[in-house]
Every structure is written in structure tokens, then in C-alpha cells.
Amino acid sequence: MRLFLNVAALVLLIGPSYALAGNWWETIKIKGDLRYRHEMIDTENKDARRRHRIRARIGLTGEVSPYTKVGIRLATGSDDPVSTNQTLDNAFSTKQIGIDLAYFEAYHDATPGLTITGGKFKNPFFRPGSSQLIWDSDWNPEGGAVTYKRDMDRFSIMLIGSGLWIDERSSGDDSYIAAGQAVGRFHFNEKKSSIVVGGGYFNYANTEGFGFFHDSDDPMGNSKAPVVDGVGDTTGYVYATDYDLLELFVEATHTVNNIPVTVMVDYVTNNAADSLGSGWLVGFKVGKAKKPGSWEARYSYRNLEKDAVVGVFTHSDFGGGGTDAKGHEIGGAVQLAANTALKVTCYITEIGLREDETENLKKLQVDLQLKF
């Protein structure tokens, strides 16, 4: 009920601006999804953990003018920047809902292919084969981005520039990301096959010597340095290095008997790290669960060193979340009916790549995904 009332209030706030233009409700689109998940986590030398989780999201987009669009989405979960999951526990307590997206998009016929986005918006960067090596799939950054796309007969290009705000500090320097990415797609076989090549640059400002993002007590696998007071006592920890990331990737897709097959390679290196600063992922995906009865299967292997990326923003389900892990991701899905899919994912990982004692972790997720 609370979710419904919040969305209704948003519609009422946006709606009057369209009244003078006629039927304003025709310019608004509403969509959402619900995911029910059963998860089993088996950590070495610990009892297996089982939990049920939900993710509910509902959003709307509306046209402010022929050249401007606004989007707002609400979602379950806490303030975690890479997860909107809500665990079913705490004696049937009311679950939290927050703002997952709140953004505008601006474009104009005079500059075809150019889009300006601002606010809290979906990840603007291309991820080969939906790779989560650098960014978790639920990561929605905040700030601004400029995207340029151009499609030609056998080639398309996408250029992205972005400035993203991480932490604003009233008594210190702000932390932010200055980023750029270039993506080229070559089409073959009457556009049934393609090869994507590209790269990105992500420069974090004011990271080394500053507190951990989001959770000041958890570096999420990244290297940490102690903060020492005047008498030599450790009072806390901060990031031990800066993050100056260079990403290179390739994705190849080919259709065999109407079944798409995708192979991807994703590589990242942190130029600011003295050591333990690289990560890579290789994998493939077969099929696409879209129409009722269709299916897909996927596999990937990754190796992500401690300071290859900022741990709080990378894949939250791989290993224990964060960096300093390697292992396998195996998954598949079946489209049971229109807008209804059953998905299964298994993670077999090793945490602590350079430690004397590593920790093995296995995770199984079974999802029922419903969309409307």
C-alpha cells in the first residue's frame, strides 16, 4: 500500500505540467518487476545459510517536452548502492522503500544521437556480455552523463563522458569519478552477427587517504591503511591507494539456428596501484529467455585482485561481494510465460587471492522474475 501511495503521489506531482498540453497521462509510462529469490550460501568452515529475499521495483517515465524526459523509480532494500534486495525476516516487519532512480534525459533534433542525462540514473556504460567486473548490475550512479550514438550500415559507435558524485564532504575534498568510454560495434551476416570492441577510463578523485565509500568500516576487499592518532593508537582505516582504472573489452555475437551465442572478454587495470591492481573476466552466453518456452545459459570465470576496482561498486553476489576473489559463475533461465522467468545462478568462488589462508564460498540463487 505504501508503495502504491508513493507512486500515486509522484503521478499527481508530474501530471499537472501536462494538463495544458491535453491528455497528459498518455505521455506517462509505468512499469515494474518483482523478484522472489531463494538463496543458499555455503562458506568454508561455517554452517550453510539459507534465506528468502524479494526485490520489488516500480517506476514511471514522463515526457516534459518533445526533447525532455523524466524518470522516477522506487525500490525495496536498504541504502546499499548495489542491491535492492530485501531479506524476509525480522518477524514480518514492514520493509523499506527508497528512491532507486530520479533523472532527466534531454535531446534535440539539431544534435541527433546526443543525449544529456542528470540525476540518479541507470549505468550509462556498456558492459560486455552484461559483465559485472567493474559495476554491479544494480549500480545506479549519481551526477551527469553525455552520450553520443551513431548507427551506420555496418558499424555503430557510442561515446560516453560522465562526472559522477560519490561523497560530498562539508569539511574536506569531495570524492567523484571522471569517466569516459568508447564503444564500436561491427555488424556482419545481415546484422545477425557482430563484434564489439571498446575501452573505458574511470578516474576516482580523492580516494587514497579517505574513508571507505558507503560503509566506513568495510573496504570490501580493497587495501586499507591505518589512521593513527597523536599517541600512536589506530583510530580507523582509510583507502590505501587511489583508483585510476583502464578497461578494455571485446564481445562477439553470432546466431546459430536462430540461437544467439555471445562470447566476452573484459579486462581492467588500476594504474594507481603498485600491485594487486588487475582483474579479468571471460565467459559466454547461449540463447535468450524472452518468448515463452525460450531459454538461455551462461558461464563466466573472473579473477579480481584487491585493488583492481573499487570493491563497493563491483558485483555484490560474487564471492562475499567486493574484490580479492576468483571463481566461476554458472547460470541459466527459462521463460515460463509472458513476463515470467525462472532463473538459476551458482557461484563457486575463492576469497583472499594472496593470503596464506583462502576461503571457499559457494552460493546458489533460484529466482522467480515477474514483470509488468
N, C-alpha and C positions, 0 to 999 in steps of 0.2 A: 504494500500500500504506500509506504514512504517513497519507494522508487517511482511509482505512478504519479504521486503528487508532485514530486520534484520535476519530472518531465513535463507534466501539465503546466507547471509554473513557467518553465522555460518557453513553452509554446506561446503562452499568454504574453510573455515579455517580448518575444520576437514578432509575434503576429501583427500588432498594430502598425508596424512600419510598412506592412504590405497593404494595409486597408485602402489607401488611396490608389493603389495600383490595380484593385479589383479583387479577384479571388486569391487572397494571399496564401491560403492553405494549399493551393496547387503547386506552390514553389517549395514546399517543405516535404522532406522525405524522412521517414522514421524506420530504423532497423535495429535489430539486436540479436543477441545469442545467449544461450545457456549451455554451460558445460558441466556435466557431473562426472567426477573423477574418483576412482578407487586407486590408491597408491600404496605400494609396499616398498619399504626401504630396509635393506639388509646391509648393515655396516659391520665390518670385521670386529670380532670380539665384543659385540653388543647384541642385545635382543632385537629381533626384527620388529619394525614399526609399521603399523597399518593405519591408514586414515582415509576419510572421505572428504572431498573438497568440492566446492562449487565456484564457478565463475559466471556471473551474470552481468551483461552489458546492454545498455540501451542508449541510442544516440539519434540525433536529428541533424540534418543539414538544411539550410535555407538560403535562397538567393536574395541578397540585399539589393543587387542591381544586376544588369546583364554581365557585369565584369567583376562582381564580388560575391563570394560565398562564405557563409559562416557555418561552422560545425561544432557541436557540443555532444559529449558522451559521458554518461555516468557508469560507474562500475563498482563491483564489490571489492573487498580486500582492505588492506591496511595502506600505509603510505609508502610501501615498498616500491621503488622506481621500476622494478622489472617483474612484478607479479600482481595480478588482481585476484588471485585465489583466496578463498575463504574456507578455512577448515571448519567442519561441522563438529563442534564440541562446546564446552563451557555451558552445559546444562540448558541447551536450546535458547541461548541468548540471542538478542537481535543483532544482526550482522551489520557491518559498516558499509557505507556507500560514499564514494568520493568522485571528484571530477577527474576523469581519465583523459578527456580531450576538450580543448576550448581554443579554437583557432579561426583565422580568416584566410581565404585564398583570393588573390587579386590577379587579373589577367586582362588583356586587351587585344582587340583585333589588329591594332597597329604594331604589336610585337608578338606575332604568332609563335607559340611554343614556349613563351616565357611566363612563369608563374612565381608570384611572391607569396610566401606563407609566413604567418606570425602567430605567436601564442604557444599553446601546448598542443603539439600536432604529432601525427604518425611519423615514424622514422623515414626521412626522405632519401636515405642512402640505399643503393642497390646491394642486395645480399645474394651472392651466387648460390643457387640451389637452396635458398632460404637459410643459408649458413648463419649460425649464431656464435661464431668465433669471437666477434667483437661486440655485437649488440644482441641482447635477448629480444625475442620476437615481440614481447610486450613492452619494450622500452619506447616511451613517447617523450621525446626531448622538448625543451622549452627555449624559446628565443625566436630566431628568424632564419629563413632559407630562401634562396633564389634558385629556381630550377629552369633549365632550358632543354627542350626536347625537339628533335627534328627527325622526321622519318623520310627516307628516300626509297628508291626502288629496291635495292638490295643491301641497304645499310641504314642504320639509325644510330643516333648519338644522343647522349644525355650528359649534361654538365650541371653540377650542383655546387653551390657555395653556401656556407652556413656559419652563423655565430650562435652558440648555444650557452645559456647561462646555467651554471652548476650551483654555486654558492655566492650569495651577496653578503658581505661582512661589513657591519657598521663601523668596526674599528680595525680594519685590515684590508688587504687587497682581495678583490673578488676572484673567484675561480670560474673559468669559462673555457669553451672549446672553439677554436677557429678551424674550420674544416672545408675540404674541397674534394670532389670526386668526379672522375671522367669515365664514362661507360660507352663502349662501342659494340653494336650487335651487327654481325654479318649474316645475311639470310641466304639460304640455299634451298634447292629442291622445292621451288614454288612456295617458299616460306614455311615449309614443313620441317625444315632443319635450320639450325642457327649455331653460331659460335659467338660468345660474349667475352670480351677482354676489357680489362679496366684496372683502375687503381684509385686509391684514396689517400688523403693526408689529413691527420687529425692531431692538432697541436693543443695540448692542455696547458693553460696558463695558470701559474700559482698552484702547483701541486706539491712539489718537494718541500718538506718542512711544514706543510699544512695538515690539518686534521683529516681523518678519513671521511669521504663523502657519505652522506646519509646516516651511517652508524659510526659514531666516533670511537667505538670500542672494537670494531671488526674491520680489518683491512681486506677481507675477502680474498685472501691468498697473496696479496701484494706484499712486497718488502716493507718493513717498518723500522723506524728509528726512534730511540727513546728521547723523551723530553726530561731534562734534568734540572732540578731547582738549585738554589744557591748553596745548599749543603750536600749536594751530590745524590739526592734521592730522585728516583724516577717517578714522575707525576703523570705520565701518559705516553702515548706513542703518536707518531705522525708518519706520513709517507716518506720513504727513504730515497725516492727518485722522482724525476719528472717523467712525463709521458708524451712522447713525440712520435706518433705512430704512422708508419707507412704500410699500406695494404696493397697487394697485388692479387688478382684473381682471374680465373678462366672458367667458363661454363659452356658446355656443348650439349645440344639437344638434337635428337634425331627420332623420327617417328617410324616405328616398325609395325606393320599391320594395324595401323591406327592406334598404336600404343606408344605414347611418348617415353623416351628414355633420356635422362639427363645425368651428365657426369660433371662434377665440380671440383675445383681446387681453390683453396683460399689460404693466403699466407699473410702474416702480419709481423712486423718487427718494430720494437721500440728503440729508436735511435738515441734516446736519452739514457738508456740503461747500460751499465758497464757489463752486466752479464744477465743470464736468465731472462732475455728480452725478446724471444721469438715464439711464434705459435703458428700452427698449420692445421688444415683440415682437408681431407679428401673423402669423396663419397659419391653415391649415385642414387637416383630415384627412378622407378619404373611405374608407369601407369599414372592415372589421375582419378581420384574419387570425386566425381561430380554428378553424373547421372545415376539414378537408382540402379543398383547392381554393379556399378563400376568399382574399381579397386586401385590401390597404389601400395608400393613397398619402397622402403628406403633404408640406406645404411651409410654411416659415416664413421671415420676414425679421426680423432684430433689429439694434438699434443700442445698444451698451452702452458708455457713457463710462467714463473711467478710474476714477472713484470712486463709480459708481452702486451697486455691491455689492462685497463682499469677494471678490477675484479667486480665491483658493484654493478657494472653495466653489462657484463657478459652473461652467457646462458645460465639461468638460475637453477635449472633442473639437472644439468650435467655435473656429476660428482656431488659435492656438497654445495655447489654454487661458487662462483668466483674462479680464480686461476689456480696454477700449480696442480694440474691434473691431466691425465691422459686416459684414453679408452674408447670404447665402442658405443655407438647409438644405433639401435635396430628398431624399425617401426613399420607400421602398415595401417591401412584404413580400408573400410568397406562402406560404400554409400548405401544405407539400408532403404532409404526412401528420399523423396524430395526434401532437401534441407535437413536431413537426419543422417549422421555418420557415426560409425563405431571405429575408434582408433586405439591402437595399442603401441606403446613405446617401451623399450627396455634399454637401460644404461648399464654397462659393465665398465667400471672405472677404477683408476688407481690415483689416490690423492697423496701429494708430497713427493714430487719427482726427484728432488735432490736430498732428501732426508735419509738418515740411517734406517729409520723405520717408516715404511709407507703404510697406507691404509686402503684396503679394498672396499669398494662400495658398489652395491647393486641396487637398482631401482626399477620397479615395474609400474607403469601407469596404464590404466584402462579408462578411456574417455567415451562418454556419450555426448555428441555435439549436436545441438539443436539451434537452428537459425530461423529468423523470421524477418 
